[in-house]
Each structure stands twice: as C-alpha cells, then as structure tokens.
C-alpha cells in the first residue's frame, strides 16, 4: 500500500504593490482632509467675505504641496517656504507607513524559510517604491493643476528628500543596518554611541536655539513691541503671529543655529543677517523676523562658542554616556557628525524659500553652507569633549593605581574606564 504524502499548506503572500498602494491611500485619507479643514479655517477667519468658495480647494492643495516643499502662487504671492512643523508631521506619518510595510514583509520572510534574502530585498524595494510613487504622483499633480503650483527643481528635490529619507528611516527602524552591505561592517557599539550622541546634539541644538531667541526678545523687547503697534489689534495680531511662527518652528530653530554659527540668514533684498552682521531690511512685522534686523551688543559676536560648548557637554555629561563615547572613540564621533550633518542638511533645504510680499523671495539660511558650518562648530566641541574625557580617565586610572584605598568612586565623574578594561581582560584570561 502506497503512502500518501500531503503537501504542506501553501502560504499566501500579499503583493508588495498592493501593500504600498494601501499605505499611500492611508496617508492620503489623513493629509487631504486635514488640508481642507485648515484651508476652510483660513477662509473663515481671513478673507472669507471677499473670496469665493472655490478658493478653498486651491488653498488646500497649495498647502498640501507647500508642506512637501513645492512652490505655489496664490492671491498674488509666491510661497515656497515649507511650514516645517507640518512637514515634520508628514515625515513621521510617512516613516510610520514605511515601517509598517517593511515590518509586514519581514514578518512573512521570517515565517517562510523558502524566501531567500534577495527575494526579500526585492519585495521590500517594490513595496517602498510603490508607496512613494502612489503618494507623490497624485500630490504633485493636484498641486500643479489645482493648487497653482510651479514645477521647480528645488521643489522636486525637497519631495525626494522628504519621502526617501522617511522611507529609509522606516526601513532602519525595522531591520537596522545589518542588511546594508557597507554599514553592516560598522561596529555596533560605534553605531549605537553615534546614535545616542546625535540625539543629544539635536535636542541640545533645539534648546540652544530657543534660548538664543528668548535672549534676543529680551534685548529687543521695546523694538518688538513697537513693531506690533502697526496692527489694529496688537494683542490679537501677537496671538495670530505666534501660531504662525509655531507652524514654522523647526525652520526657525535651524535658522537661529545658522545665525549663531555665522553662516547667516538671508532676508531677501535686505541682505543677510548673522551674529557678525545684521541685515538692513525691510522685513514684515513678525517678531522672529524683526530679530534679524537692528543692532546687537558687541559681545554677541562670541555666540559660535555656544555651539562648541554644546558639543563638549553632549560628550561629557553623564558617566555612562561618557564611557560609551570614549569606547567608540573617534569613529563614534565621526558617525555622530555625519548623522548630524545629514539631518541639518535636510532641514536647510526646507528652511529656505519665498514668503510672499516685501521682497522675501529668498528667505532663510543657505542650503549649501549653513549645515556644514554648524556641524563643524559642534564637531570641534565633540573633539574637545572626547579629549577631556580621556584626560579625566587617564588621571583617574593613575590615581587609582597610586593610592587605591584613598579613592572614592563617587567623586570621579567618568569612572575608572581604563582600570575596568584591565579587570575585564584579566577575568577573560
């Protein structure tokens, strides 16, 4: 009697193209209604009594495009400066969708041993490419046709940076760097130390920018208050301008860092403003823009030292963190510097553009030099911080070996790194 061999239950795999289309549709169902709601609110509180209802779809698709970096023209003004807080939200939404895509395909790979690595890479690539194209093509088309958009090279560059960087982040969140040929050879401790350090640098940079803006407001309070008097209701205008400035907050913070570093911030026909020289104007009566014109005390020219101090503190604060950075050594610092430069460069591309009237057709920091100059100042500080950590460790190891009984562990800021390494090596032997 012959044995009956039953074939294993066939696995069904969802098509990567379909997965990409569904994720793109999910983002569209969030972004498009949100754009219409915001456009309607602006129509109601702004010029609703003077403009027809048909302006709402134009504003909605224009906002959708501007948030991704496209240039649009509406009510006679040119706008290409992205509301960076909205852009950041879109980036996180898109990265979350890419993460779901990669996680879904990776889960199917782990459940089916017959799928080889090459096929898995192919499915991930097809799904992400479909995801990007299915979202970008309708958005660009509707912005150009209905939102009075203009097809510019800078606009397409911004869209590519936004969507591709978000897709890459979603991939790295799920699979890490082990599947990337060049990066898989990098020491995991070096990669982790660089990642922790760049997080500190980014949060520290944001805090430093807010601190400098607050100091500028204090120094120029009387002039800022006077500039708001041009509005019929200064209080209402101040609240409205605060909301608008919050929408552009990431770009404003990056422009502040560029101002501190000396790379400058362009104010259109008024020239460029930095810690070393101020622009002549004119600029709209918006507080953060008014800070770019006028005179400051001579001691503010030392502001780049703040970026160096930021780099030093990001390395030395925290005993465990200092150990980790010292273990990663210069390779960890280089990894952090490269990551920081990439993030700042993307911000620089989105932080410059047209803002409509009063000659602000080229407002913002230079996308070519600002990120590089900021990174160089911070890198100098990180190098100093690493050298201080090593000197402290050498001194601690010397004191520990010279007088072991009199040393108090709690008094040493970075720990006995060298002595601990020698102890670990002796235990392994």
Helices and strands as residue ranges (DSSP letters): H 16-45, H 55-66, E 71-74, E 77-79, H 84-111, H 117-146, E 149-150, H 153-175, G 183-185, H 188-219, H 221-227, G 228-230, H 234-247, H 249-261, E 265-267, G 268-270, E 272-273, H 287-290, G 298-302, H 304-316, H 319-350, E 363-365, H 370-402, G 409-411, H 417-428
